[in-house]
Amino acid sequence: MTNLVILVGRIARDPETRTTQSGTSITSISVVTDRPARKDGKTYKDENGYTAKDSEFHRITCFNGLGQNVAKYCTKGQLVTVEGRIHYTQWEDQSGTKRYGCEIIADKVDFLTKGRSGSNEGAPDIDED
């Protein structure tokens, strides 16, 4: 059995980092991917003559060293590849309603375009090791 996700997309907002009480560093990013939009099973052009696209936003969670490097080198608009696994959560909100969530737990993030400070020098592809 395998739970493997590979996404190639743009970072939708700058990374956000927090630290748990136990000292674990957690960095969150949102990656947007596009695919051709369809009407009646066929792709179509938008008002500018380009193929219309549907976008999906994916919540990505990076831990410790991986998260620190993502926070240091990544910025909104940067093209990245994310490898990881799907993780589903379930909880009850304050009113007792069951809520569900889905995120990608990243094992690796590759920088495909320049990020923070216009350079990725010294920012190799990074793994969660």
PyMOL commands that set and color helices and strands:
alter all, ss='L'
color gray80, all
select helices_A, chain A and resi 64-73+116-118
alter helices_A, ss='H'
color red, helices_A
select strands_A, chain A and resi 5-11+16-19+25-36+38-39+42-43+53-63+79-92+98-111+126-127
alter strands_A, ss='S'
color yellow, strands_A
deselect
rebuild
show_as cartoon
